[in-house]
Amino acid sequence: MAGYRDLKVWQSAMQLAEDVYRLTEHLPKHELFSLTSQMRRAAVSVPSNIAEGHGRNSSKEFNHFLGIALGSLSELETQLHLSQRLTYLEEQKVTLLLKATDETAKMLQGLKKSLAKN
């Protein structure tokens, strides 16, 4: 298996994390230690768990960490929806990030299925 940096899902998750960091710069300053921090941690968790799972010794462990990455994606989606509902972020920008989370989730689920078969 290739290194984790070669995985399209890791690359997608890294781009998503970068986009979240850039977008959260526009959240209100009073959200710095709450919503901003939560969103950034959830976004960073996705590629981090892909990398950590890949570095483990078994497909079973890798699959487990991919599940954690999926959970972090769901957390991020919820936070994006909340940011939009609070009118902290523009709907169009949130919609783009939600599409990116959906695509990354599909890739993670596909990889999980592939590992489960082996």
Steps between C-alpha positions, in 0.01 A plus 500: 500500500621850419583752769213689657600820317429319173143420601245719321283499812786641710565767236130588497492519879808723506339739251184503710698581815680781320168639375350484849795690644462772240122522544510512879719809483172680425315380809439758773790550737284398797478151343878452488515264798173324427357448151815600312715268710249213477472524123874510453558202730232295325646588159856412604380176654392360165837482319677433830294187564549382144876537544505338843285209389717445196802481726347222707584136446167370378212568267266460798671785686512713185128444455441605861684829450311563177183470709634764736575723200139457385380602845715814485351581161149473644604728785637753252182488291293576809722794588478634145121482513500679837730773369264556212191499722666761722577699181870497582592362159362553151267228378688459173832437676344256744330316211836456326660361814206268561543362148867441580410318822255281307764410242757422767245289689424299186869437449544392862201265481636349179838440658335348808303259280815408312688427823210300638511269196865420566 
